[in-house]
Amino acid sequence: MPKVSSVIVPYASYLRVYEPLAAFPEPERGHWERYARRPDRPSYQDELRRSLADLLPTPPVAVPVHESGDAFVTEVEGALCVCPWRTRLRGWQALGELDQELPVPVLDAVLPPVVRRQAAQDYERWLARNPDARPWIRTATWQVPLNWFVLVSDGERRYDKGSGEIPPMLRYRTPMVQARRRTARALRTLRETIDEGPLIDGLVEVGRWLEEFHPRSLVELDYGGLVHALPAAELDGDHSAADVAEGIEALRRGDGVTAGEAYGRLVERWRAVRDRRSAN
């Protein structure tokens, strides 16, 4: 397929859910079945390039006019599973969070207030007609939220340094039943050992999101564009899922020292990543 844009992929990570075809009602199920047979399906980078290309016109297109009919496709134990992009829905949701990410003058320069107001009004009308809508993809910029690592294990980690035109890749994939089980166990331990706060709140939110999907789904944690912001040696040595698991297990045993050491490694690693955001 033709290149949509040559803009640089942003430094974002992704949490995706691939659902089996059986989870989709007709006629959507038929659409995805036909779609999966297409030889020209777009890639991860194509999705990002399309989204970024919409910001180039004047005024920029804050949210696509029409919902995407594309998806990522994979097989799980011989069953076809799809992860719909839902770019329009995710665009609306991301737009609502931008005021927490950017200073108002910068935000106004990138997306004028009139553009944001129109998008917000469109979303409100759409949501009234689709109250149960939820995305299959969650996005985080300049970080991987620590609660995402609860869902996966170090043994599910796959790191490829890439070569030539093949970009590097770091991701985890796990069955939905495992992700839910780990979430429940971690929440039980955290609630018994620490005060309520952002870590528990974030994990509760992710757990509720997972419950929306078919139990035979696949969960994928993908470092996405972050692999372009970090040296290969740092990526190779990044075992954040193992650190999270070690910290939670230490809390369960009442070993605060080991839990503190694991948490310290995580904080130091991801603070260094976020610091690159403002580096020249």
N, C-alpha and C positions, 0 to 999 in steps of 0.2 A: 504494500500500500504506500502511497506517497507520504513524504515527510510533512507533518503538519507544521512544525516549527523547529528551529535550531536553538531555541532558548535553553538555558541551563536548567537541569533538573533541580528542584529545591531540596534543601536539607530537611527532609521529613521522614518519619517512620510510620509504619502502618500495621494495624491489627485487622485481619480479614477473616471472614467466615465463608467457607465454601459449603453450600447446601446441596444435597442430592436432588435430582430432578423431581423425585416423589414429593418434595416439600412445596413445590409450586403448583398452583391450580392451573387448569387450562383457561385461556389459550397460552398463558405465559410458559407453561411447561413445553409446549410444542415449539414455541419460539426459541427457547434455549437449546432444545434438542437439535433443531436445524442449525442454530448458530454454532454449536460445538463442532459441526462438520465442516465449517468454513475453513479453507486453508489460509485465509488472509486476516485471521483474528489479530487485533491490535495487541501490543505488548504493554508492560507496566509503564515504560517511558512514554509510549504514545498517549496514554491517559493523561500524564502530567503535562506533556507538551500541548495537548489540546486545551487544557485548563488555563495554562499560562498564556497561550496565544490569544485567548479571549480578553486578556487585560491590555493588549496592545492598541486596539482601536480607541478613538476619541468620540464620545465618552466610552470608557471601558465597559465590557460586558461582565458585570459582577457575578451573575448567575446565568447559566445557559437557559435559553428560551424554552427548549424542549428537553425532556428527560432522555438520558442516554439509553440506547438499546444494546450497549456493549457489556461484556462481563469477562472476568478471568475464568479459565476453565482448567480443571484437573481431574484425575481419576483417583478414587479412594477404594481400594480392594475391588477393582473392576467396575465400580459404580461411578457414573459421570456426576461431577459436582461443579456448581457454578457460583461465582461471587459477583453479582451484578454491581456495576459501577455506581449507579444512582448518583451521577455527578451533580444533577440539579439539586437534589435534596441535601447532599453534603455541602454544596456551595452555600445554600441558605444557612445551614447550621454553622459553617465556618465564619460566615459573615457576621453572625451574631456574637462571635467570640473575638473579633478583630480588635474591638476597643480595649481588650485586656492585653493585647499583644503589641499594639503600636500607639505612640503618642497621637493625640488628636490632630495636630497640624500635618503629621506624616500621613495619617489615615485619610484626611481630607484631600491631600494631594494625590494619593493613589486612587481612592474611590470617593468622588465628590459626595457630599451629604444627600443631594437629590437622588443620586444613583442608589445609595444605601436605603433611603426611605422607600423608594419604589420597590426595591427588592424585598424589604421587610413587609410591605403591604401585600405583595404577591404571595409571599410565604404564609402569611396569616390566612389569606383566603384559601390557599391550597391545603393548609393543615386542617382547616375546618371540614374539608371534604375527605381528608385522609388522616384521621386522628391516630391510627395505629401504625403509621409509616415509621420505619426505622432503617438505618443504613446497614449495609453488610461490611462496610469499611470504616474504621476509625483512624484518625490522623493526628500525629503530634509533631511539632516542629522543633528542631534542635535538641531532641531528647527521645528516649524511649521511656515512657512512664514506668516507674518501678512496679506498679501493680500489674502491668502486662506480663512481667517476668514470672509472676506467680503462676500463670496459666501453663507454663512450659517447663521442660527440664533440660539440663545441660546435655543429656544424651540425645536430645532431639535437635541440637544445634548443628547447622551446616554452614560452613564458611568456605567460600571459593574466592581466591585472590584475583581471578580474572586474568585475561591475557589478550593482547591485541585489541580487537574491537569488542571483546566480551568484557563487560564491566564487572567489578567485584560484587559479591553478594554475601550477605549474612542474614540467615533467617532460621526460624524454628517452626516446625509443624507438629501438631498434636491432635488426637481425636477429641471431639467435643466432650465426651464423657470424662476424659482425663482432665481437661481444662476445668470443667465444673467441679470435679472432685477436689482438685488442688485448691480451687477458690474457696470451697466450703471449709476445708481443713485449715487453710491459712486464716480465714476470718474467725474461726473458732479460737485459734491460738492467739491471734492479735487481740481479740476482745477480752480474752482472759488475762492478758499480760500488759497491755498498754492502754492509755487513755484514748477515747474517741478523737479522731482527727482526720486530716486529709488522706492519710494512707488507708485507713479503714473505709472512709467515705468513697474514695476512688475505687476500691476493690468491690464494695457493695454495688456501685454503679455498673462496673464491668460485669459482675455476676448477673445482675438483672438483664443486661443486654444479651448475655449468652443464653439465658433462658428463653429468649424469643425465637431461637433457631431449632431446627431438627436435631434430635440427639445423635444422628449419624453424620453430622457435619464435621468438617475439618477446620481447625483454627490455625491461622498462620500469623506469626509475628515477623515482620520484615523490616530490617534496618533502612530499606529504601535508599534515599539520597544521602543518608548519613555516611555511607561507605565512601563517598567522595570527599568528605570533610575530615576523615581520620586517616592517619598513616596506617599502612598495612600491619606494622608491628603491634599497634594498639588494637586493631580489629582482631588480630590473631590471639592476643592475650585477653580479650574481653569475654569473660564468662559470668556475665551479670546474673543469668538465671541461677547459676550455681551459688553465687553469693547470696541471692535472695532466699533460696532454699535453705542454705546453711544458717542464715540469720533467723528464719522462722523456726527451724528445728531447734536452734539454741534457745530461743524464747520458750519453746514448749518444754525443754528440759530445765528451765530456770537458770540457764547459763548466760547471764547478762554480758559478761566480758566478751565471749565469742560472738554474740549477737551484735554488740557494739563494733567489734572489729569488722565484721562483714558489712554492716551498714556504713562504716567509715570508708571502706573501699568503694562502695557504690556511690556515695556522695562525692568523693574526690574524682572518680572517673567521669561522672556525668556533669559535675560543675565545670570540669575542663572542656567538655564538649560544648556546653552552653556559652562559655567564655569566648569561644570562636565566633559566636554570632556577632559580637561587636568588635572583633579584630579587623585590622586593616588588611 
